[in-house]
Amino acid sequence: MGINNNPVPKEYKLHDLVTDIPKIEPSTLTNEEIMRLAEQKAERLGYKPGEDLTELVKNINGRIEYCNYDFDYENKISGAISIATDKSFVVYIPKGTSFKRDRFTIAHELGHYYLHANEGAIPSVFKREIASDKMEYQANYFAGAFLMPSESFRDENSRLHGDDNKNIKLSIHFNVSDAAIAVRLKTLNLN
């Protein structure tokens, strides 16, 4: 048996994945249209609020890869998506972030896949930055609607009306952060 002379694979570094972003314009959809699209995609993919996203991503020819480094505070990067010419994709999540944060990041990256890469028809790389440009805002909006569809969210919010722990219970039900719940309440004019 011979010695394996293959080089050690390079460890992924998020910086390496997001430096050459193609010139892609933000979606022309309105917020209402983005919300409808996200909810339609969630329904067509069989997503139920609070469910794990790993199998869903696999079912649409993607995978999730946890990278061996912590959140990049300096560059404000908490995730990325790389979309290949065959429409397959990889969502990169840094280790060291919470499960609920990871779920939102995955849904956010799916927003780029559907809104900005034309369901994978445009091979590209997207990074997630905190409070950045319009495409990032649109991907966040998509993520909120995907993970917390308006009808389901309104129903659960009504069911919990008057409960002092409503936001915590909504967070548990939808498996998202308290911050995501607060934004969704505001978005749907429910606060």
C-alpha positions as CSV (number, residue, x, y, z in Angstrom):
1,M,0.0,0.0,0.0
2,G,1.5,3.4,-1.0
3,I,1.6,6.7,0.8
4,N,-1.2,9.1,0.1
5,N,0.5,12.0,-1.6
6,N,-2.7,14.0,-2.0
7,P,-2.4,17.5,-0.5
8,V,-4.3,18.1,2.7
9,P,-7.6,19.8,1.6
10,K,-7.7,23.5,2.3
11,E,-9.9,24.4,5.2
12,Y,-12.8,26.6,4.1
13,K,-12.5,30.2,5.2
14,L,-15.5,32.4,4.7
15,H,-13.2,35.2,3.6
16,D,-12.1,33.1,0.6
17,L,-15.6,32.4,-0.4
18,V,-17.0,35.9,-0.6
19,T,-14.3,38.1,-2.1
20,D,-15.4,37.8,-5.8
21,I,-19.1,38.6,-5.7
22,P,-20.7,38.9,-9.2
23,K,-22.6,42.1,-10.1
24,I,-26.2,41.0,-9.4
25,E,-29.0,43.5,-8.9
26,P,-31.5,43.4,-6.1
27,S,-34.9,41.8,-6.8
28,T,-37.5,44.1,-8.2
29,L,-40.2,42.5,-6.1
30,T,-41.9,44.5,-3.4
31,N,-41.8,43.4,0.2
32,E,-45.3,42.0,-0.1
33,E,-44.3,40.0,-3.2
34,I,-41.1,38.7,-1.4
35,M,-43.3,37.6,1.5
36,R,-45.7,35.7,-0.8
37,L,-42.8,34.1,-2.7
38,A,-41.2,33.0,0.6
39,E,-44.4,31.5,1.9
40,Q,-45.1,29.8,-1.4
41,K,-41.7,28.3,-1.5
42,A,-42.0,27.1,2.2
43,E,-45.4,25.5,1.4
44,R,-44.2,23.8,-1.9
45,L,-41.1,22.4,-0.1
46,G,-43.3,21.0,2.7
47,Y,-41.8,23.2,5.4
48,K,-43.7,23.4,8.7
49,P,-42.8,26.2,11.1
50,G,-40.1,25.2,13.5
51,E,-38.9,22.2,11.5
52,D,-35.2,21.4,10.8
53,L,-34.0,22.9,7.5
54,T,-31.3,20.3,6.7
55,E,-33.4,17.8,4.8
56,L,-35.3,20.6,3.0
57,V,-31.9,22.0,1.7
58,K,-30.9,18.5,0.6
59,N,-34.1,18.1,-1.3
60,I,-33.4,21.1,-3.4
61,N,-29.9,20.0,-4.3
62,G,-28.1,21.9,-1.6
63,R,-26.1,21.1,1.5
64,I,-25.1,22.9,4.7
65,E,-21.5,23.1,5.7
66,Y,-20.4,24.2,9.2
67,C,-17.0,25.9,8.8
68,N,-14.3,25.5,11.4
69,Y,-14.1,29.1,12.7
70,D,-16.2,31.5,14.8
71,F,-18.4,34.3,13.6
72,D,-16.4,36.9,11.8
73,Y,-17.1,40.0,13.8
74,E,-14.5,42.1,11.9
75,N,-16.2,41.6,8.5
76,K,-19.7,41.1,9.9
77,I,-20.1,37.8,8.0
78,S,-22.3,35.1,9.5
79,G,-23.0,32.9,6.5
80,A,-22.6,32.6,2.8
81,I,-24.1,30.6,-0.1
82,S,-22.2,29.4,-3.2
83,I,-24.3,28.4,-6.1
84,A,-22.8,26.2,-8.9
85,T,-23.6,26.1,-12.6
86,D,-25.7,22.9,-12.0
87,K,-27.9,24.8,-9.6
88,S,-26.5,22.9,-6.6
89,F,-25.5,25.0,-3.7
90,V,-23.7,25.1,-0.4
91,V,-24.8,27.2,2.6
92,Y,-21.8,27.9,4.8
93,I,-22.4,28.5,8.5
94,P,-19.6,29.3,11.0
95,K,-19.3,27.2,14.1
96,G,-20.0,29.0,17.3
97,T,-23.4,30.5,16.4
98,S,-26.7,29.5,18.0
99,F,-29.1,26.9,16.4
100,K,-31.8,29.6,16.0
101,R,-29.3,32.0,14.4
102,D,-28.2,29.2,12.0
103,R,-31.8,28.6,11.0
104,F,-32.3,32.2,10.1
105,T,-29.0,32.3,8.2
106,I,-30.0,29.2,6.2
107,A,-33.3,30.8,5.3
108,H,-31.6,34.1,4.5
109,E,-29.2,32.3,2.1
110,L,-32.2,30.6,0.5
111,G,-33.5,34.1,0.0
112,H,-30.5,34.9,-2.1
113,Y,-30.9,31.6,-4.0
114,Y,-34.6,32.4,-4.9
115,L,-34.5,36.1,-5.2
116,H,-31.1,37.0,-6.6
117,A,-29.7,33.8,-8.2
118,N,-33.0,32.9,-10.0
119,E,-33.3,29.6,-8.2
120,G,-29.7,28.7,-9.0
121,A,-29.8,29.7,-12.7
122,I,-27.2,32.4,-12.0
123,P,-24.0,30.8,-10.5
124,S,-22.8,33.1,-7.8
125,V,-21.6,33.6,-4.2
126,F,-23.5,35.7,-1.7
127,K,-22.4,36.8,1.8
128,R,-24.6,37.8,4.6
129,E,-23.6,41.1,6.2
130,I,-25.4,42.7,9.1
131,A,-27.4,45.8,8.1
132,S,-26.0,46.1,4.6
133,D,-27.4,46.7,1.2
134,K,-30.8,46.1,-0.4
135,M,-30.1,42.4,-1.3
136,E,-29.3,41.6,2.3
137,Y,-32.5,43.3,3.5
138,Q,-34.5,41.4,0.9
139,A,-32.9,38.1,1.9
140,N,-33.7,38.9,5.6
141,Y,-37.3,39.7,4.6
142,F,-37.5,36.4,2.7
143,A,-36.1,34.5,5.7
144,G,-38.6,35.9,8.1
145,A,-41.6,35.1,5.9
146,F,-40.2,31.6,5.1
147,L,-39.6,30.6,8.7
148,M,-42.7,32.4,10.1
149,P,-45.5,32.3,7.4
150,S,-48.0,35.1,8.0
151,E,-51.1,33.0,8.5
152,S,-49.5,30.6,10.9
153,F,-47.8,33.5,12.7
154,R,-51.0,35.5,13.1
155,D,-52.8,32.4,14.3
156,E,-50.2,31.6,16.9
157,N,-50.0,35.2,18.0
158,S,-53.8,35.4,18.5
159,R,-53.8,32.1,20.4
160,L,-51.2,33.6,22.8
161,H,-52.9,36.9,23.1
162,G,-52.6,38.2,26.7
163,D,-49.9,35.7,27.6
164,D,-47.0,37.5,29.3
165,N,-44.6,35.0,27.8
166,K,-46.0,35.3,24.3
167,N,-42.8,36.3,22.5
168,I,-40.8,33.5,24.2
169,K,-43.5,31.0,23.2
170,L,-43.5,32.3,19.7
171,S,-39.7,32.0,19.6
172,I,-40.0,28.4,20.7
173,H,-42.9,27.5,18.4
174,F,-41.1,29.0,15.3
175,N,-37.6,28.0,16.5
176,V,-36.2,31.5,15.8
177,S,-34.6,34.1,18.0
178,D,-36.5,36.7,20.1
179,A,-35.2,39.3,17.8
180,A,-36.7,37.6,14.7
181,I,-40.0,37.4,16.5
182,A,-39.9,41.1,17.3
183,V,-39.2,42.0,13.7
184,R,-41.9,39.7,12.4
185,L,-44.5,41.2,14.8
186,K,-43.5,44.7,13.5
187,T,-43.5,43.6,9.9
188,L,-47.1,42.2,10.2
189,N,-48.2,45.2,12.3
190,L,-49.0,42.9,15.3
191,N,-47.2,44.8,18.1
